[in-house]
Protein backbone atom coordinates (compact mmCIF):
# COMPACT_ATOMS: atom_id res chain seq x y z
CA UNK A 1 0.00 0.00 0.00
CA UNK A 2 1.36 3.42 -0.98
CA UNK A 3 -0.10 6.22 1.14
CA UNK A 4 1.32 9.70 1.59
CA UNK A 5 2.37 10.45 5.18
CA UNK A 6 1.20 7.05 6.41
CA UNK A 7 3.41 7.06 9.51
CA UNK A 8 2.10 10.50 10.49
CA UNK A 9 -1.48 9.25 10.09
CA UNK A 10 -0.67 6.14 12.10
CA UNK A 11 0.65 8.39 14.89
CA UNK A 12 -2.56 10.45 14.76
CA UNK A 13 -4.60 7.27 15.12
CA UNK A 14 -2.56 6.20 18.14
CA UNK A 15 -4.77 8.34 20.41
CA UNK A 16 -8.59 8.56 20.49
CA UNK A 17 -10.15 10.85 17.89
CA UNK A 18 -13.60 12.03 16.90
CA UNK A 19 -13.76 10.87 13.28
CA UNK A 20 -16.26 11.51 10.48
CA UNK A 21 -16.29 9.32 7.36
CA UNK A 22 -18.03 10.42 4.16
CA UNK A 23 -19.07 8.45 1.04
CA UNK A 24 -19.99 10.20 -2.21
CA UNK A 25 -23.45 11.40 -3.19
CA UNK A 26 -25.79 8.62 -4.32
CA UNK A 27 -23.60 6.08 -2.52
CA UNK A 28 -23.26 2.61 -3.99
CA UNK A 29 -22.12 -0.66 -2.44
CA UNK A 30 -18.43 0.26 -2.50
CA UNK A 31 -19.02 3.69 -0.96
CA UNK A 32 -21.25 2.41 1.85
CA UNK A 33 -19.23 -0.77 2.36
CA UNK A 34 -15.92 1.08 2.63
CA UNK A 35 -17.16 3.74 5.07
CA UNK A 36 -18.93 1.21 7.30
CA UNK A 37 -15.96 -1.17 7.30
CA UNK A 38 -13.45 1.58 8.08
CA UNK A 39 -15.71 3.08 10.75
CA UNK A 40 -16.06 -0.25 12.55
CA UNK A 41 -12.31 -0.86 12.40
CA UNK A 42 -11.53 2.62 13.77
CA UNK A 43 -14.01 2.11 16.61
CA UNK A 44 -12.21 -1.13 17.48
CA UNK A 45 -8.91 0.72 17.89
CA UNK A 46 -10.41 3.31 20.19
CA UNK A 47 -12.01 6.07 18.14
CA UNK A 48 -15.48 7.58 18.05
CA UNK A 49 -16.83 7.46 14.50
CA UNK A 50 -19.81 8.69 12.50
CA UNK A 51 -20.61 7.98 8.86
CA UNK A 52 -22.25 10.98 7.18
CA UNK A 53 -23.70 10.44 3.70
CA UNK A 54 -24.80 13.40 1.56
CA UNK A 55 -28.07 11.67 0.64
CA UNK A 56 -29.82 8.36 1.09
CA UNK A 57 -28.60 5.05 -0.30
CA UNK A 58 -30.46 2.12 -1.89
CA UNK A 59 -32.64 -0.20 0.15
CA UNK A 60 -30.63 -3.26 -0.96
CA UNK A 61 -27.70 -1.94 1.12
CA UNK A 62 -29.68 -1.13 4.29
CA UNK A 63 -29.02 -4.59 5.75
CA UNK A 64 -25.27 -4.03 6.02
CA UNK A 65 -23.85 -4.04 9.57
CA UNK A 66 -24.17 -0.56 11.13
CA UNK A 67 -26.01 0.83 8.07
CA UNK A 68 -28.80 2.09 10.32
CA UNK A 69 -26.28 4.35 12.07
CA UNK A 70 -25.47 6.34 8.91
CA UNK A 71 -26.41 10.03 9.18
CA UNK A 72 -28.12 11.23 5.99
CA UNK A 73 -27.22 14.86 5.27
CA UNK A 74 -30.39 15.54 3.28
CA UNK A 75 -32.57 14.36 6.19
CA UNK A 76 -30.55 15.75 9.09
CA UNK A 77 -28.40 18.66 7.81
CA UNK A 78 -27.85 20.26 11.23
CA UNK A 79 -26.48 17.05 12.75
CA UNK A 80 -24.28 16.45 9.68
CA UNK A 81 -22.92 19.98 9.92
CA UNK A 82 -22.23 19.65 13.66
CA UNK A 83 -20.46 16.31 13.26
CA UNK A 84 -18.18 17.65 10.53
CA UNK A 85 -17.48 20.85 12.45
CA UNK A 86 -16.48 18.90 15.57
CA UNK A 87 -14.40 16.23 13.83
CA UNK A 88 -10.75 15.74 14.74
CA UNK A 89 -10.16 13.73 11.55
CA UNK A 90 -12.17 13.31 8.35
CA UNK A 91 -12.04 10.29 6.02
CA UNK A 92 -13.10 10.85 2.40
CA UNK A 93 -14.06 7.44 0.98
CA UNK A 94 -14.60 6.33 -2.62
CA UNK A 95 -14.62 9.77 -4.26
CA UNK A 96 -11.90 12.01 -5.59
CA UNK A 97 -13.18 15.58 -5.20
CA UNK A 98 -15.30 17.38 -2.62
CA UNK A 99 -17.68 18.39 -5.39
CA UNK A 100 -19.00 14.81 -5.19
CA UNK A 101 -20.65 15.52 -1.81
CA UNK A 102 -22.45 18.77 -2.72
CA UNK A 103 -22.97 21.16 0.20
CA UNK A 104 -21.15 18.88 2.62
CA UNK A 105 -18.02 19.53 0.57
CA UNK A 106 -17.95 23.15 1.66
CA UNK A 107 -18.29 22.11 5.29
CA UNK A 108 -15.35 19.73 4.88
CA UNK A 109 -13.29 22.50 3.27
CA UNK A 110 -14.03 24.82 6.19
CA UNK A 111 -12.96 22.21 8.75
CA UNK A 112 -9.45 22.46 10.16
CA UNK A 113 -9.39 18.71 10.78
CA UNK A 114 -6.81 16.70 8.79
CA UNK A 115 -8.40 14.90 5.87
CA UNK A 116 -7.71 11.37 4.63
CA UNK A 117 -8.51 10.25 1.07
CA UNK A 118 -8.98 6.56 0.29
CA UNK A 119 -10.17 6.22 -3.29
CA UNK A 120 -9.55 4.59 -6.67
CA UNK A 121 -10.83 7.27 -9.07
CA UNK A 122 -8.64 9.33 -11.37
CA UNK A 123 -7.51 12.94 -10.82
CA UNK A 124 -8.09 13.27 -7.05
CA UNK A 125 -7.99 16.55 -5.14
CA UNK A 126 -5.08 17.02 -2.75
CA UNK A 127 -5.69 15.96 0.86
CA UNK A 128 -3.48 15.76 3.95
CA UNK A 129 -3.22 11.97 3.69
CA UNK A 130 -3.82 10.16 0.41
CA UNK A 131 -4.19 6.52 -0.53
CA UNK A 132 -5.09 6.83 -4.21
CA UNK A 133 -4.73 3.89 -6.58
CA UNK A 134 -6.64 3.79 -9.87
CA UNK A 135 -5.59 0.18 -10.46
CA UNK A 136 -7.74 -0.99 -7.55
CA UNK A 137 -11.13 -2.47 -8.51
CA UNK A 138 -12.82 -1.18 -5.35
CA UNK A 139 -12.21 1.20 -2.48
CA UNK A 140 -13.19 -1.67 -0.18
CA UNK A 141 -10.11 -3.58 -1.33
CA UNK A 142 -8.07 -0.51 -0.36
CA UNK A 143 -9.73 -0.49 3.07
CA UNK A 144 -8.59 -4.10 3.55
CA UNK A 145 -5.05 -3.10 2.55
CA UNK A 146 -5.14 -0.13 4.92
CA UNK A 147 -6.27 -2.26 7.86
CA UNK A 148 -3.61 -4.83 7.04
CA UNK A 149 -0.89 -2.14 6.92
CA UNK A 150 -2.15 -0.86 10.27
CA UNK A 151 -1.49 -4.39 11.54
CA UNK A 152 -5.19 -4.73 12.30
CA UNK A 153 -6.08 -7.69 10.11
CA UNK A 154 -6.91 -9.76 13.18
CA UNK A 155 -9.57 -7.18 14.09
CA UNK A 156 -11.54 -7.83 10.92
CA UNK A 157 -14.61 -9.65 12.18
CA UNK A 158 -17.60 -11.00 10.27
CA UNK A 159 -19.33 -7.58 10.13
CA UNK A 160 -16.31 -5.71 8.79
CA UNK A 161 -15.57 -8.55 6.37
CA UNK A 162 -19.15 -8.47 5.10
CA UNK A 163 -18.99 -4.73 4.40
CA UNK A 164 -15.69 -5.10 2.54
CA UNK A 165 -16.88 -8.12 0.56
CA UNK A 166 -20.08 -6.33 -0.48
CA UNK A 167 -18.16 -3.33 -1.79
CA UNK A 168 -15.71 -5.46 -3.76
CA UNK A 169 -18.44 -7.68 -5.16
CA UNK A 170 -20.61 -4.79 -6.36
CA UNK A 171 -17.80 -2.64 -7.77
CA UNK A 172 -16.32 -5.53 -9.74
CA UNK A 173 -19.68 -6.49 -11.23
CA UNK A 174 -19.63 -9.78 -9.36
CA UNK A 175 -15.87 -10.25 -9.96
CA UNK A 176 -16.17 -10.04 -13.76
CA UNK A 177 -14.54 -6.68 -14.55
CA UNK A 178 -11.03 -6.79 -15.99
CA UNK A 179 -9.37 -5.05 -13.00
CA UNK A 180 -10.42 -7.91 -10.69
CA UNK A 181 -6.97 -9.23 -9.80
CA UNK A 182 -5.56 -12.32 -8.14
CA UNK A 183 -5.02 -10.11 -5.07
CA UNK A 184 -8.74 -9.35 -5.10
CA UNK A 185 -9.59 -13.04 -4.98
CA UNK A 186 -7.05 -13.73 -2.23
CA UNK A 187 -8.59 -10.96 -0.12
CA UNK A 188 -12.08 -12.30 -0.79
CA UNK A 189 -10.93 -15.77 0.33
CA UNK A 190 -9.68 -14.24 3.58
CA UNK A 191 -13.00 -12.43 4.05
CA UNK A 192 -14.92 -15.67 3.59
CA UNK A 193 -12.67 -17.23 6.22
CA UNK A 194 -13.72 -14.37 8.51
CA UNK A 195 -17.33 -15.51 8.21
CA UNK A 196 -18.82 -13.78 5.18
CA UNK A 197 -21.94 -15.65 4.05
CA UNK A 198 -21.56 -15.31 0.29
CA UNK A 199 -25.02 -16.62 -0.53
CA UNK A 200 -26.63 -14.21 1.95
CA UNK A 201 -24.78 -11.18 0.61
CA UNK A 202 -25.65 -12.05 -2.98
CA UNK A 203 -29.27 -12.60 -2.06
CA UNK A 204 -29.59 -9.25 -0.30
CA UNK A 205 -27.90 -7.37 -3.13
CA UNK A 206 -29.14 -9.20 -6.22
CA UNK A 207 -32.44 -10.78 -5.20
CA UNK A 208 -34.11 -7.71 -3.77
CA UNK A 209 -36.08 -6.70 -6.86
CA UNK A 210 -39.30 -4.87 -6.10
CA UNK A 211 -42.23 -4.97 -8.54
CA UNK A 212 -41.42 -1.32 -9.31
CA UNK A 213 -37.82 -2.11 -10.23
CA UNK A 214 -38.90 -4.94 -12.54
CA UNK A 215 -41.48 -2.69 -14.19
CA UNK A 216 -38.85 0.01 -14.75
CA UNK A 217 -36.46 -2.61 -16.14
CA UNK A 218 -39.15 -3.74 -18.59
CA UNK A 219 -39.67 -0.14 -19.74
CA UNK A 220 -35.92 0.41 -20.04
CA UNK A 221 -35.30 -2.74 -22.08
CA UNK A 222 -38.24 -1.88 -24.31
CA UNK A 223 -36.44 1.38 -25.06
CA UNK A 224 -33.10 -0.33 -25.74
CA UNK A 225 -31.47 0.91 -28.93
CA UNK A 226 -28.81 -1.24 -30.61
CA UNK A 227 -26.23 0.39 -32.87
CA UNK A 228 -24.30 -2.52 -34.40
CA UNK A 229 -22.15 -0.23 -36.55
CA UNK A 230 -20.72 1.14 -33.27
CA UNK A 231 -21.05 -2.05 -31.19
CA UNK A 232 -23.00 0.18 -28.81
CA UNK A 233 -26.28 -0.09 -26.93
CA UNK A 234 -28.09 2.69 -25.11
CA UNK A 235 -31.22 2.94 -22.98
CA UNK A 236 -33.10 5.74 -21.26
CA UNK A 237 -35.75 6.51 -18.67
CA UNK A 238 -37.65 9.77 -18.37
CA UNK A 239 -38.74 11.48 -15.18
CA UNK A 240 -42.39 10.90 -16.14
CA UNK A 241 -41.82 7.16 -16.53
CA UNK A 242 -40.04 6.83 -13.21
CA UNK A 243 -42.52 8.86 -11.18
CA UNK A 244 -45.50 7.14 -12.80
CA UNK A 245 -44.13 3.78 -11.65
CA UNK A 246 -43.19 4.75 -8.08
CA UNK A 247 -39.41 5.04 -8.54
CA UNK A 248 -37.23 4.81 -5.42
CA UNK A 249 -33.49 5.33 -5.06
CA UNK A 250 -31.55 2.31 -6.26
CA UNK A 251 -34.30 0.96 -8.54
CA UNK A 252 -32.20 1.45 -11.69
CA UNK A 253 -28.91 0.15 -10.26
CA UNK A 254 -27.17 -2.11 -12.76
CA UNK A 255 -29.53 -1.50 -15.68
CA UNK A 256 -26.67 -0.15 -17.80
CA UNK A 257 -24.96 -3.56 -17.72
CA UNK A 258 -27.69 -5.17 -19.83
CA UNK A 259 -26.32 -3.41 -22.91
CA UNK A 260 -23.00 -5.21 -22.47
CA UNK A 261 -24.75 -8.58 -22.46
CA UNK A 262 -25.41 -8.23 -26.19
CA UNK A 263 -23.01 -10.47 -28.11
CA UNK A 264 -19.99 -8.59 -29.53
CA UNK A 265 -21.09 -5.23 -28.06
CA UNK A 266 -18.47 -3.25 -26.15
CA UNK A 267 -20.18 0.00 -25.09
CA UNK A 268 -23.38 0.53 -23.11
CA UNK A 269 -24.90 3.81 -21.94
CA UNK A 270 -27.95 4.53 -19.78
CA UNK A 271 -29.55 7.98 -19.73
CA UNK A 272 -31.74 8.78 -16.70
CA UNK A 273 -33.67 12.02 -16.31
CA UNK A 274 -33.28 13.32 -12.76
CA UNK A 275 -36.56 13.21 -10.84
CA UNK A 276 -36.07 16.63 -9.22
CA UNK A 277 -33.72 18.67 -11.40
CA UNK A 278 -33.41 19.40 -15.10
CA UNK A 279 -30.45 17.31 -16.12
CA UNK A 280 -29.74 13.83 -17.45
CA UNK A 281 -27.61 11.44 -15.40
CA UNK A 282 -25.49 9.22 -17.64
CA UNK A 283 -24.02 5.81 -16.75
CA UNK A 284 -21.37 4.40 -19.11
CA UNK A 285 -19.90 0.89 -19.19
CA UNK A 286 -17.49 -0.77 -21.58
CA UNK A 287 -15.48 -3.90 -22.23
CA UNK A 288 -11.78 -4.40 -22.91
CA UNK A 289 -9.79 -1.24 -23.63
CA UNK A 290 -12.52 1.21 -24.66
CA UNK A 291 -12.06 4.06 -22.19
CA UNK A 292 -15.41 5.41 -20.99
CA UNK A 293 -13.65 7.57 -18.42
CA UNK A 294 -11.99 9.57 -21.21
CA UNK A 295 -15.22 9.54 -23.26
CA UNK A 296 -17.27 10.93 -20.38
CA UNK A 297 -14.69 13.53 -19.39
CA UNK A 298 -14.48 14.84 -22.94
CA UNK A 299 -18.18 14.95 -23.77
CA UNK A 300 -20.34 14.74 -20.63
CA UNK A 301 -18.54 16.52 -17.75
CA UNK A 302 -17.95 13.23 -15.96
CA UNK A 303 -15.37 10.57 -15.30
CA UNK A 304 -14.64 7.44 -13.34
CA UNK A 305 -12.75 4.37 -14.52
CA UNK A 306 -11.78 2.94 -17.89
CA UNK A 307 -14.73 0.55 -17.99
CA UNK A 308 -17.21 2.32 -15.70
CA UNK A 309 -17.93 6.03 -15.59
CA UNK A 310 -20.66 8.59 -15.07
CA UNK A 311 -21.58 11.90 -16.61
CA UNK A 312 -24.38 14.39 -17.12
CA UNK A 313 -26.14 16.39 -19.78
CA UNK A 314 -28.07 19.61 -19.26
CA UNK A 315 -29.94 19.16 -22.54
CA UNK A 316 -33.41 17.59 -22.73
CA UNK A 317 -33.51 13.83 -23.23
CA UNK A 318 -34.17 13.82 -26.97
CA UNK A 319 -31.37 16.31 -27.65
CA UNK A 320 -28.99 14.40 -25.37
CA UNK A 321 -29.62 11.15 -27.25
CA UNK A 322 -29.10 12.84 -30.62
CA UNK A 323 -25.88 14.42 -29.41
CA UNK A 324 -24.65 11.06 -28.13
CA UNK A 325 -25.31 9.38 -31.48
CA UNK A 326 -23.52 12.19 -33.30
CA UNK A 327 -20.48 11.84 -31.01
CA UNK A 328 -20.29 8.10 -31.69
CA UNK A 329 -19.33 8.77 -35.30
CA UNK A 330 -15.82 9.86 -34.29
CA UNK A 331 -15.37 6.64 -32.26
CA UNK A 332 -16.60 4.19 -34.89
CA UNK A 333 -13.20 2.89 -35.92
CA UNK A 334 -11.99 2.66 -32.31
CA UNK A 335 -15.08 0.71 -31.27
CA UNK A 336 -14.77 -1.63 -34.27
CA UNK A 337 -11.16 -2.37 -33.31
CA UNK A 338 -11.87 -3.39 -29.70
CA UNK A 339 -10.82 -6.99 -29.14
CA UNK A 340 -12.83 -9.18 -26.78
C-alpha positions as CSV (number, residue, x, y, z in Angstrom):
1,X,0.0,0.0,0.0
2,X,1.4,3.4,-1.0
3,X,-0.1,6.2,1.1
4,X,1.3,9.7,1.6
5,X,2.4,10.4,5.2
6,X,1.2,7.1,6.4
7,X,3.4,7.1,9.5
8,X,2.1,10.5,10.5
9,X,-1.5,9.3,10.1
10,X,-0.7,6.1,12.1
11,X,0.6,8.4,14.9
12,X,-2.6,10.5,14.8
13,X,-4.6,7.3,15.1
14,X,-2.6,6.2,18.1
15,X,-4.8,8.3,20.4
16,X,-8.6,8.6,20.5
17,X,-10.1,10.8,17.9
18,X,-13.6,12.0,16.9
19,X,-13.8,10.9,13.3
20,X,-16.3,11.5,10.5
21,X,-16.3,9.3,7.4
22,X,-18.0,10.4,4.2
23,X,-19.1,8.4,1.0
24,X,-20.0,10.2,-2.2
25,X,-23.4,11.4,-3.2
26,X,-25.8,8.6,-4.3
27,X,-23.6,6.1,-2.5
28,X,-23.3,2.6,-4.0
29,X,-22.1,-0.7,-2.4
30,X,-18.4,0.3,-2.5
31,X,-19.0,3.7,-1.0
32,X,-21.3,2.4,1.8
33,X,-19.2,-0.8,2.4
34,X,-15.9,1.1,2.6
35,X,-17.2,3.7,5.1
36,X,-18.9,1.2,7.3
37,X,-16.0,-1.2,7.3
38,X,-13.5,1.6,8.1
39,X,-15.7,3.1,10.7
40,X,-16.1,-0.3,12.5
41,X,-12.3,-0.9,12.4
42,X,-11.5,2.6,13.8
43,X,-14.0,2.1,16.6
44,X,-12.2,-1.1,17.5
45,X,-8.9,0.7,17.9
46,X,-10.4,3.3,20.2
47,X,-12.0,6.1,18.1
48,X,-15.5,7.6,18.0
49,X,-16.8,7.5,14.5
50,X,-19.8,8.7,12.5
51,X,-20.6,8.0,8.9
52,X,-22.3,11.0,7.2
53,X,-23.7,10.4,3.7
54,X,-24.8,13.4,1.6
55,X,-28.1,11.7,0.6
56,X,-29.8,8.4,1.1
57,X,-28.6,5.1,-0.3
58,X,-30.5,2.1,-1.9
59,X,-32.6,-0.2,0.1
60,X,-30.6,-3.3,-1.0
61,X,-27.7,-1.9,1.1
62,X,-29.7,-1.1,4.3
63,X,-29.0,-4.6,5.8
64,X,-25.3,-4.0,6.0
65,X,-23.9,-4.0,9.6
66,X,-24.2,-0.6,11.1
67,X,-26.0,0.8,8.1
68,X,-28.8,2.1,10.3
69,X,-26.3,4.4,12.1
70,X,-25.5,6.3,8.9
71,X,-26.4,10.0,9.2
72,X,-28.1,11.2,6.0
73,X,-27.2,14.9,5.3
74,X,-30.4,15.5,3.3
75,X,-32.6,14.4,6.2
76,X,-30.5,15.8,9.1
77,X,-28.4,18.7,7.8
78,X,-27.8,20.3,11.2
79,X,-26.5,17.1,12.7
80,X,-24.3,16.5,9.7
81,X,-22.9,20.0,9.9
82,X,-22.2,19.7,13.7
83,X,-20.5,16.3,13.3
84,X,-18.2,17.7,10.5
85,X,-17.5,20.8,12.5
86,X,-16.5,18.9,15.6
87,X,-14.4,16.2,13.8
88,X,-10.8,15.7,14.7
89,X,-10.2,13.7,11.6
90,X,-12.2,13.3,8.4
91,X,-12.0,10.3,6.0
92,X,-13.1,10.8,2.4
93,X,-14.1,7.4,1.0
94,X,-14.6,6.3,-2.6
95,X,-14.6,9.8,-4.3
96,X,-11.9,12.0,-5.6
97,X,-13.2,15.6,-5.2
98,X,-15.3,17.4,-2.6
99,X,-17.7,18.4,-5.4
100,X,-19.0,14.8,-5.2
101,X,-20.7,15.5,-1.8
102,X,-22.5,18.8,-2.7
103,X,-23.0,21.2,0.2
104,X,-21.1,18.9,2.6
105,X,-18.0,19.5,0.6
106,X,-18.0,23.2,1.7
107,X,-18.3,22.1,5.3
108,X,-15.4,19.7,4.9
109,X,-13.3,22.5,3.3
110,X,-14.0,24.8,6.2
111,X,-13.0,22.2,8.7
112,X,-9.4,22.5,10.2
113,X,-9.4,18.7,10.8
114,X,-6.8,16.7,8.8
115,X,-8.4,14.9,5.9
116,X,-7.7,11.4,4.6
117,X,-8.5,10.3,1.1
118,X,-9.0,6.6,0.3
119,X,-10.2,6.2,-3.3
120,X,-9.6,4.6,-6.7
121,X,-10.8,7.3,-9.1
122,X,-8.6,9.3,-11.4
123,X,-7.5,12.9,-10.8
124,X,-8.1,13.3,-7.0
125,X,-8.0,16.5,-5.1
126,X,-5.1,17.0,-2.8
127,X,-5.7,16.0,0.9
128,X,-3.5,15.8,3.9
129,X,-3.2,12.0,3.7
130,X,-3.8,10.2,0.4
131,X,-4.2,6.5,-0.5
132,X,-5.1,6.8,-4.2
133,X,-4.7,3.9,-6.6
134,X,-6.6,3.8,-9.9
135,X,-5.6,0.2,-10.5
136,X,-7.7,-1.0,-7.6
137,X,-11.1,-2.5,-8.5
138,X,-12.8,-1.2,-5.4
139,X,-12.2,1.2,-2.5
140,X,-13.2,-1.7,-0.2
141,X,-10.1,-3.6,-1.3
142,X,-8.1,-0.5,-0.4
143,X,-9.7,-0.5,3.1
144,X,-8.6,-4.1,3.6
145,X,-5.1,-3.1,2.6
146,X,-5.1,-0.1,4.9
147,X,-6.3,-2.3,7.9
148,X,-3.6,-4.8,7.0
149,X,-0.9,-2.1,6.9
150,X,-2.1,-0.9,10.3
151,X,-1.5,-4.4,11.5
152,X,-5.2,-4.7,12.3
153,X,-6.1,-7.7,10.1
154,X,-6.9,-9.8,13.2
155,X,-9.6,-7.2,14.1
156,X,-11.5,-7.8,10.9
157,X,-14.6,-9.7,12.2
158,X,-17.6,-11.0,10.3
159,X,-19.3,-7.6,10.1
160,X,-16.3,-5.7,8.8
161,X,-15.6,-8.5,6.4
162,X,-19.2,-8.5,5.1
163,X,-19.0,-4.7,4.4
164,X,-15.7,-5.1,2.5
165,X,-16.9,-8.1,0.6
166,X,-20.1,-6.3,-0.5
167,X,-18.2,-3.3,-1.8
168,X,-15.7,-5.5,-3.8
169,X,-18.4,-7.7,-5.2
170,X,-20.6,-4.8,-6.4
171,X,-17.8,-2.6,-7.8
172,X,-16.3,-5.5,-9.7
173,X,-19.7,-6.5,-11.2
174,X,-19.6,-9.8,-9.4
175,X,-15.9,-10.2,-10.0
176,X,-16.2,-10.0,-13.8
177,X,-14.5,-6.7,-14.6
178,X,-11.0,-6.8,-16.0
179,X,-9.4,-5.1,-13.0
180,X,-10.4,-7.9,-10.7
181,X,-7.0,-9.2,-9.8
182,X,-5.6,-12.3,-8.1
183,X,-5.0,-10.1,-5.1
184,X,-8.7,-9.3,-5.1
185,X,-9.6,-13.0,-5.0
186,X,-7.0,-13.7,-2.2
187,X,-8.6,-11.0,-0.1
188,X,-12.1,-12.3,-0.8
189,X,-10.9,-15.8,0.3
190,X,-9.7,-14.2,3.6
191,X,-13.0,-12.4,4.1
192,X,-14.9,-15.7,3.6
193,X,-12.7,-17.2,6.2
194,X,-13.7,-14.4,8.5
195,X,-17.3,-15.5,8.2
196,X,-18.8,-13.8,5.2
197,X,-21.9,-15.7,4.0
198,X,-21.6,-15.3,0.3
199,X,-25.0,-16.6,-0.5
200,X,-26.6,-14.2,1.9
201,X,-24.8,-11.2,0.6
202,X,-25.7,-12.1,-3.0
203,X,-29.3,-12.6,-2.1
204,X,-29.6,-9.2,-0.3
205,X,-27.9,-7.4,-3.1
206,X,-29.1,-9.2,-6.2
207,X,-32.4,-10.8,-5.2
208,X,-34.1,-7.7,-3.8
209,X,-36.1,-6.7,-6.9
210,X,-39.3,-4.9,-6.1
211,X,-42.2,-5.0,-8.5
212,X,-41.4,-1.3,-9.3
213,X,-37.8,-2.1,-10.2
214,X,-38.9,-4.9,-12.5
215,X,-41.5,-2.7,-14.2
216,X,-38.8,0.0,-14.7
217,X,-36.5,-2.6,-16.1
218,X,-39.1,-3.7,-18.6
219,X,-39.7,-0.1,-19.7
220,X,-35.9,0.4,-20.0
221,X,-35.3,-2.7,-22.1
222,X,-38.2,-1.9,-24.3
223,X,-36.4,1.4,-25.1
224,X,-33.1,-0.3,-25.7
225,X,-31.5,0.9,-28.9
226,X,-28.8,-1.2,-30.6
227,X,-26.2,0.4,-32.9
228,X,-24.3,-2.5,-34.4
229,X,-22.1,-0.2,-36.6
230,X,-20.7,1.1,-33.3
231,X,-21.0,-2.1,-31.2
232,X,-23.0,0.2,-28.8
233,X,-26.3,-0.1,-26.9
234,X,-28.1,2.7,-25.1
235,X,-31.2,2.9,-23.0
236,X,-33.1,5.7,-21.3
237,X,-35.7,6.5,-18.7
238,X,-37.7,9.8,-18.4
239,X,-38.7,11.5,-15.2
240,X,-42.4,10.9,-16.1
241,X,-41.8,7.2,-16.5
242,X,-40.0,6.8,-13.2
243,X,-42.5,8.9,-11.2
244,X,-45.5,7.1,-12.8
245,X,-44.1,3.8,-11.7
246,X,-43.2,4.7,-8.1
247,X,-39.4,5.0,-8.5
248,X,-37.2,4.8,-5.4
249,X,-33.5,5.3,-5.1
250,X,-31.6,2.3,-6.3
251,X,-34.3,1.0,-8.5
252,X,-32.2,1.5,-11.7
253,X,-28.9,0.2,-10.3
254,X,-27.2,-2.1,-12.8
255,X,-29.5,-1.5,-15.7
256,X,-26.7,-0.2,-17.8
257,X,-25.0,-3.6,-17.7
258,X,-27.7,-5.2,-19.8
259,X,-26.3,-3.4,-22.9
260,X,-23.0,-5.2,-22.5
261,X,-24.7,-8.6,-22.5
262,X,-25.4,-8.2,-26.2
263,X,-23.0,-10.5,-28.1
264,X,-20.0,-8.6,-29.5
265,X,-21.1,-5.2,-28.1
266,X,-18.5,-3.3,-26.2
267,X,-20.2,0.0,-25.1
268,X,-23.4,0.5,-23.1
269,X,-24.9,3.8,-21.9
270,X,-27.9,4.5,-19.8
271,X,-29.5,8.0,-19.7
272,X,-31.7,8.8,-16.7
273,X,-33.7,12.0,-16.3
274,X,-33.3,13.3,-12.8
275,X,-36.6,13.2,-10.8
276,X,-36.1,16.6,-9.2
277,X,-33.7,18.7,-11.4
278,X,-33.4,19.4,-15.1
279,X,-30.4,17.3,-16.1
280,X,-29.7,13.8,-17.5
281,X,-27.6,11.4,-15.4
282,X,-25.5,9.2,-17.6
283,X,-24.0,5.8,-16.7
284,X,-21.4,4.4,-19.1
285,X,-19.9,0.9,-19.2
286,X,-17.5,-0.8,-21.6
287,X,-15.5,-3.9,-22.2
288,X,-11.8,-4.4,-22.9
289,X,-9.8,-1.2,-23.6
290,X,-12.5,1.2,-24.7
291,X,-12.1,4.1,-22.2
292,X,-15.4,5.4,-21.0
293,X,-13.6,7.6,-18.4
294,X,-12.0,9.6,-21.2
295,X,-15.2,9.5,-23.3
296,X,-17.3,10.9,-20.4
297,X,-14.7,13.5,-19.4
298,X,-14.5,14.8,-22.9
299,X,-18.2,14.9,-23.8
300,X,-20.3,14.7,-20.6
301,X,-18.5,16.5,-17.8
302,X,-17.9,13.2,-16.0
303,X,-15.4,10.6,-15.3
304,X,-14.6,7.4,-13.3
305,X,-12.7,4.4,-14.5
306,X,-11.8,2.9,-17.9
307,X,-14.7,0.6,-18.0
308,X,-17.2,2.3,-15.7
309,X,-17.9,6.0,-15.6
310,X,-20.7,8.6,-15.1
311,X,-21.6,11.9,-16.6
312,X,-24.4,14.4,-17.1
313,X,-26.1,16.4,-19.8
314,X,-28.1,19.6,-19.3
315,X,-29.9,19.2,-22.5
316,X,-33.4,17.6,-22.7
317,X,-33.5,13.8,-23.2
318,X,-34.2,13.8,-27.0
319,X,-31.4,16.3,-27.6
320,X,-29.0,14.4,-25.4
321,X,-29.6,11.1,-27.3
322,X,-29.1,12.8,-30.6
323,X,-25.9,14.4,-29.4
324,X,-24.6,11.1,-28.1
325,X,-25.3,9.4,-31.5
326,X,-23.5,12.2,-33.3
327,X,-20.5,11.8,-31.0
328,X,-20.3,8.1,-31.7
329,X,-19.3,8.8,-35.3
330,X,-15.8,9.9,-34.3
331,X,-15.4,6.6,-32.3
332,X,-16.6,4.2,-34.9
333,X,-13.2,2.9,-35.9
334,X,-12.0,2.7,-32.3
335,X,-15.1,0.7,-31.3
336,X,-14.8,-1.6,-34.3
337,X,-11.2,-2.4,-33.3
338,X,-11.9,-3.4,-29.7
339,X,-10.8,-7.0,-29.1
340,X,-12.8,-9.2,-26.8
